[in-house]
Structures are given as structure tokens and as C-alpha cells.
Amino acid sequence: MRFRTLFGIIPLLLLLATGEAIAHATLDHAEPRVGNTVAAMPQEVTLWFTQKLEPAFSTITVTDAAGRRIDAGKTRVSGSQMSVSLRSGGPGTYHVKWRVLSADTHTTDGNFTFKVGP
């Protein structure tokens, strides 16, 4: 009897553990892609997440190698996607920093770089 009970509880515990692991919005993909080199400065950076985002509390900042902001400052959010327009910039490495609040009220943040040039 104990053996059957154990096998009945294990799937329930796995389900609960999996539910907690996917509770936060995580970065699914980005354009420009994380770590990618592009030929010309993109007009915007767009990020896609695994959950719907709360627009008032989700932001993207983009800086150049010297730490100067090159984003337009107004992050746009639609569902699980957010983007920000960029000012013109030359060749170099650019740093993208994001912070989001998902619909389940959990915040996550992260960063990555992309390069412009040959």
C-alpha cells in the first residue's frame, strides 16, 4: 500500500515543482539577437518573453560602450513583447538592460550585448 501511495505522490510533487519553475517571465528571444553582430544600427530593440508583461513596470535601456543611453526612453509593451526605439549610432558594442513585471506579479531582469559593424 505504501508503495502505491508513493507513486501517486511523486507525479503531484513534480507538477508542483514545474509550476514554480515557470512562474516568472523569462526572455524567450530578442531582435537583434543576444550576442549577435549586425551590419547597421537597428531602429529598435524588441524582446519577447514567456509571459504577458505589465506595461507600467517593464523597461528596456540601451547604452553604448561609453555608457551613454541611445534608446528613445519610451518602452512599448504589447502582451509578452516589448520594444524601444533607438537613436542613430555607429559601430561598436551596445548593452541592453531589461526589467519586467509579469502578469503573475514576479519581476525579472537581465542584460545582453549586441555589436554593430563588421
C-alpha positions in Angstrom: 0.0 0.0 0.0 2.8 2.5 0.8 4.4 1.7 -2.5 1.3 2.8 -4.4 0.9 5.9 -2.3 4.5 6.9 -3.1 3.9 6.5 -6.8 0.7 8.6 -6.5 2.5 11.4 -4.7 5.6 11.7 -7.0 3.7 13.0 -10.1 1.9 15.6 -7.9 5.3 16.8 -6.5 6.8 17.0 -10.0 3.8 19.0 -11.2 4.1 21.5 -8.3 7.9 21.9 -8.8 7.4 22.5 -12.6 4.7 25.1 -11.9 7.0 27.1 -9.7 9.9 26.9 -12.2 7.8 28.6 -14.9 6.3 31.3 -12.7 8.5 34.1 -13.9 8.6 35.8 -17.3 11.9 35.0 -18.9 13.5 36.3 -22.1 12.5 34.0 -25.0 14.3 35.8 -27.8 15.4 39.2 -28.9 16.0 41.2 -32.1 18.8 42.0 -32.6 19.7 38.5 -31.2 21.6 38.2 -28.0 25.4 38.5 -28.7 24.8 38.9 -32.5 26.7 41.3 -34.8 24.6 43.4 -37.2 25.8 45.4 -40.2 23.9 48.6 -39.4 22.3 50.1 -36.3 18.8 48.7 -35.8 15.9 51.1 -35.5 14.7 49.4 -32.3 15.4 46.6 -29.9 12.5 44.1 -29.4 12.3 41.4 -26.7 9.8 38.5 -26.4 9.1 36.9 -23.0 7.5 33.7 -21.9 4.6 35.5 -20.1 2.4 38.6 -20.5 4.0 41.8 -19.1 2.7 44.7 -17.1 3.5 47.8 -19.2 3.8 50.3 -16.4 6.6 48.3 -14.7 8.6 46.9 -17.7 11.5 48.7 -19.2 14.4 48.5 -21.6 17.5 50.7 -21.7 20.2 50.5 -24.3 23.7 52.1 -23.8 26.8 52.4 -26.0 30.3 51.3 -24.9 30.8 54.6 -23.0 27.6 54.2 -21.0 25.5 56.8 -22.9 21.9 55.9 -23.4 20.9 55.6 -27.1 17.3 54.4 -26.6 14.5 56.8 -27.0 13.3 56.2 -23.5 9.8 55.1 -24.1 9.4 51.3 -23.8 6.4 49.9 -25.6 4.7 46.7 -24.3 2.2 44.6 -26.0 1.3 41.3 -24.4 4.6 39.4 -23.9 6.6 41.6 -26.3 8.3 44.9 -25.5 10.4 47.2 -27.6 12.2 50.5 -27.6 13.3 52.8 -30.4 17.0 53.6 -30.8 18.8 56.8 -31.8 21.4 56.5 -34.5 24.7 55.1 -33.5 28.0 53.9 -35.1 29.9 50.7 -34.9 30.6 49.2 -31.5 29.1 47.2 -28.7 25.7 48.0 -27.3 24.3 46.9 -23.9 20.7 46.1 -23.5 19.3 46.0 -19.9 15.7 44.9 -19.2 13.4 44.6 -16.2 9.9 43.2 -16.4 7.0 42.6 -14.2 4.9 39.7 -15.4 1.2 39.3 -15.1 1.8 36.9 -12.1 3.5 39.8 -10.2 7.0 38.4 -10.4 9.9 40.7 -11.5 12.8 39.5 -13.5 15.7 41.4 -15.1 18.7 40.7 -17.3 21.0 42.1 -19.9 22.9 41.2 -23.0 25.0 42.9 -25.7 25.0 43.1 -29.5 27.5 44.6 -31.9 27.2 46.9 -34.8 29.8 46.7 -37.5 31.9 44.2 -39.4 
